[in-house]
Every structure is written in structure tokens, then in C-alpha cells.
Amino acid sequence: MKKRFIRAAAIMLVIIMLVAPLSSCASGKKMLTLKVDGKTYSISVNLYELMLSAMKGTLAAYGYTKNGYTPSQNTFWDIMDTYDGR
């Protein structure tokens, strides 16, 4: 009985730890709102910053550079990129 309780408590703790950050990102100031077919979809500033930091971590993990700057430097994010390959 004690092992089942510990296992159930551990599973509940994992679920809470996975859901809590996402629920906090969903609240806050809205950055983008889209209305389609009578439904409203929105992205909060917190969720956008979470996605941007995940992208920054992925780029840094693969060693990506642009003009000699790495994603961990602020100058990297100030560069305007072109989509025509130049």
C-alpha cells in the first residue's frame, strides 16, 4: 500500500511539474490575437519568450553562428537576416 501511494504521489508531482510552466506561460499580456471562424486564438508574451529561449538554446547547442556572433551574444539577435540567401 505504501509503495502504491509513493508511486501515485510521484506521478502526480511529475504531472504538476510539467503542467505548471505551461499554464503560467498562457497567462499574462497578450502579444498576438487571431480570430478565425468565430474562434479566438492568442499567444501571450510569456509563451513567445519561452519559445524564443528554446530556439536560442537549440541554435547554441548546434554551434550556429551568424557574422561571427553566437546565439548567446545579444548582437546575434540584432542582425537582420535575409531570406534570399545573401
VEXDREN-2710 file (C-alpha; in Angstrom, 1 decimal):
% VEXDREN-2710
k/r/px/py/pz
1/MET/0.0/0.0/0.0
2/LYS/2.8/2.4/0.9
3/LYS/4.6/1.7/-2.4
4/ARG/1.4/2.5/-4.4
5/PHE/1.0/5.7/-2.6
6/ILE/4.6/6.8/-3.2
7/ARG/4.3/5.9/-6.9
8/ALA/1.0/7.8/-7.3
9/ALA/2.4/10.8/-5.5
10/ALA/5.5/10.7/-7.7
11/ILE/3.3/10.6/-10.9
12/MET/1.2/13.5/-9.6
13/LEU/4.3/15.5/-8.9
14/VAL/5.6/14.9/-12.4
15/ILE/2.3/15.9/-13.9
16/ILE/2.2/19.1/-11.9
17/MET/5.8/20.0/-12.8
18/LEU/5.1/19.5/-16.5
19/VAL/1.8/21.5/-16.5
20/ALA/2.7/24.4/-14.2
21/PRO/5.2/26.1/-16.5
22/LEU/2.9/25.9/-19.5
23/SER/-0.1/27.3/-17.6
24/SER/1.9/30.2/-16.3
25/CYS/3.0/31.0/-19.9
26/ALA/-0.5/31.0/-21.1
27/SER/-1.5/33.9/-18.8
28/GLY/-0.3/37.4/-18.9
29/LYS/-0.3/40.2/-21.5
30/LYS/-1.5/39.0/-25.0
31/MET/1.0/39.6/-27.8
32/LEU/-0.9/38.3/-30.8
33/THR/-4.6/37.5/-31.2
34/LEU/-6.1/35.8/-34.3
35/LYS/-9.8/35.4/-34.9
36/VAL/-10.8/32.6/-37.3
37/ASP/-14.3/31.2/-37.9
38/GLY/-15.6/32.8/-34.8
39/LYS/-12.9/31.4/-32.6
40/THR/-10.1/33.5/-31.0
41/TYR/-6.6/32.2/-30.6
42/SER/-3.9/34.2/-28.8
43/ILE/-0.3/34.0/-27.8
44/SER/0.9/35.6/-24.6
45/VAL/4.2/37.5/-24.2
46/ASN/5.4/34.8/-21.8
47/LEU/4.7/32.0/-24.2
48/TYR/6.6/33.9/-27.0
49/GLU/9.6/34.4/-24.8
50/LEU/9.6/30.7/-23.8
51/MET/9.6/29.7/-27.5
52/LEU/12.3/32.2/-28.3
53/SER/14.5/31.0/-25.5
54/ALA/14.0/27.4/-26.7
55/MET/15.1/28.4/-30.2
56/LYS/18.1/30.2/-28.7
57/GLY/19.1/27.1/-26.8
58/THR/18.8/24.9/-29.9
59/LEU/20.9/27.2/-32.0
60/ALA/23.5/27.5/-29.3
61/ALA/23.6/23.7/-28.8
62/TYR/24.3/23.1/-32.5
63/GLY/27.0/25.8/-32.6
64/TYR/25.2/28.1/-35.1
65/THR/26.9/31.5/-35.8
66/LYS/26.0/34.5/-37.9
67/ASN/28.6/37.0/-38.9
68/GLY/30.9/35.6/-36.1
69/TYR/28.3/36.0/-33.4
70/THR/26.8/33.2/-31.3
71/PRO/23.2/33.0/-30.0
72/SER/24.5/33.6/-26.5
73/GLN/25.5/37.1/-27.5
74/ASN/23.0/39.9/-27.7
75/THR/24.4/41.2/-31.0
76/PHE/23.4/37.9/-32.7
77/TRP/19.7/38.9/-32.2
78/ASP/20.2/42.4/-33.6
79/ILE/21.2/41.1/-37.1
80/MET/18.5/41.3/-39.7
81/ASP/18.6/38.2/-41.8
82/THR/17.6/38.0/-45.4
83/TYR/15.7/35.1/-46.9
84/ASP/17.2/35.3/-50.4
85/GLY/20.4/33.5/-49.5
86/ARG/22.7/36.6/-49.5
END
